[in-house]
Amino acid sequence: MSAPRRVDLDPDTVERDLARLVLTVVELLRQLMERQALRRVEAGDLDEDQEERLGRTLMLLEDRMDLLRTRFGLEPEDLGIDLGPLGPLL
């Protein structure tokens, strides 16, 4: 059995690493919200105005995620957490 990996905290990258963690969680939530929205649209649970508002909101969230990734020098593939035997989070 191998020893547990330690967290390597580098003062120069703490802000970027924290941003990466937070953006990973936000991206996970965004994907879940998008899937739920698609289910609701396909089920006919939303009227036309609600669909439009939901679409605009999800697009705005994606744009903000792009801005924040750019701000911290991250690419979409940088987001994610390796859950070991369970595989990657995203």
C-alpha positions as CSV (number, residue, x, y, z in Angstrom):
1,M,0.0,0.0,0.0
2,S,1.4,3.4,-1.0
3,A,1.6,6.3,1.4
4,P,-1.1,9.0,1.0
5,R,-0.2,11.9,-1.2
6,R,0.5,15.2,0.5
7,V,-0.9,18.5,-0.6
8,D,1.9,20.6,-2.1
9,L,1.2,24.2,-1.1
10,D,3.2,26.7,-3.0
11,P,2.7,30.3,-1.8
12,D,3.1,31.5,-5.4
13,T,0.3,29.3,-6.8
14,V,-2.2,29.3,-3.9
15,E,-4.5,31.8,-5.5
16,R,-4.6,30.0,-8.8
17,D,-5.0,26.6,-7.1
18,L,-7.9,27.9,-5.1
19,A,-9.5,29.4,-8.1
20,R,-9.1,26.1,-9.9
21,L,-10.8,24.2,-7.1
22,V,-13.7,26.8,-6.9
23,L,-14.1,26.8,-10.7
24,T,-14.2,23.0,-10.7
25,V,-17.0,23.0,-8.2
26,V,-18.9,25.7,-10.1
27,E,-18.4,23.9,-13.4
28,L,-19.8,20.7,-11.9
29,L,-22.8,22.6,-10.7
30,R,-23.2,24.3,-14.1
31,Q,-23.2,21.0,-15.9
32,L,-25.8,19.6,-13.4
33,M,-28.0,22.6,-13.9
34,E,-27.7,22.3,-17.7
35,R,-28.7,18.7,-17.6
36,Q,-31.7,19.4,-15.4
37,A,-32.7,22.3,-17.6
38,L,-32.6,20.0,-20.7
39,R,-34.8,17.5,-18.9
40,R,-37.3,20.1,-18.0
41,V,-37.4,21.5,-21.6
42,E,-37.8,17.9,-23.0
43,A,-40.6,17.2,-20.5
44,G,-42.4,20.4,-21.5
45,D,-42.2,21.7,-17.9
46,L,-41.2,25.2,-19.0
47,D,-43.0,27.9,-21.0
48,E,-41.3,29.7,-23.8
49,D,-40.3,32.7,-21.6
50,Q,-38.8,30.4,-18.9
51,E,-36.8,28.5,-21.6
52,E,-35.5,31.7,-23.0
53,R,-34.5,33.0,-19.5
54,L,-32.9,29.7,-18.6
55,G,-30.9,29.6,-21.8
56,R,-29.6,33.2,-21.3
57,T,-28.7,32.5,-17.7
58,L,-26.7,29.3,-18.6
59,M,-24.9,31.2,-21.5
60,L,-24.1,34.1,-19.1
61,L,-22.7,31.6,-16.6
62,E,-20.6,29.9,-19.2
63,D,-19.2,33.4,-20.3
64,R,-18.3,34.3,-16.7
65,M,-16.6,30.9,-16.3
66,D,-14.5,31.7,-19.4
67,L,-13.6,35.1,-18.0
68,L,-12.5,33.6,-14.7
69,R,-10.5,30.8,-16.3
70,T,-8.7,33.4,-18.4
71,R,-8.1,35.6,-15.4
72,F,-6.4,32.7,-13.6
73,G,-4.7,31.3,-16.7
74,L,-6.7,28.1,-16.7
75,E,-8.0,26.0,-19.6
76,P,-11.3,24.0,-19.4
77,E,-9.2,20.8,-19.2
78,D,-7.5,22.2,-16.1
79,L,-10.7,21.9,-14.2
80,G,-11.4,18.6,-12.5
81,I,-10.4,16.6,-9.5
82,D,-8.9,13.2,-9.6
83,L,-11.0,11.0,-7.3
84,G,-8.5,8.1,-7.4
85,P,-10.3,4.8,-8.0
86,L,-13.6,6.6,-8.8
87,G,-12.0,8.5,-11.7
88,P,-12.0,12.2,-12.5
89,L,-14.8,14.5,-11.2
90,L,-15.3,16.2,-14.6
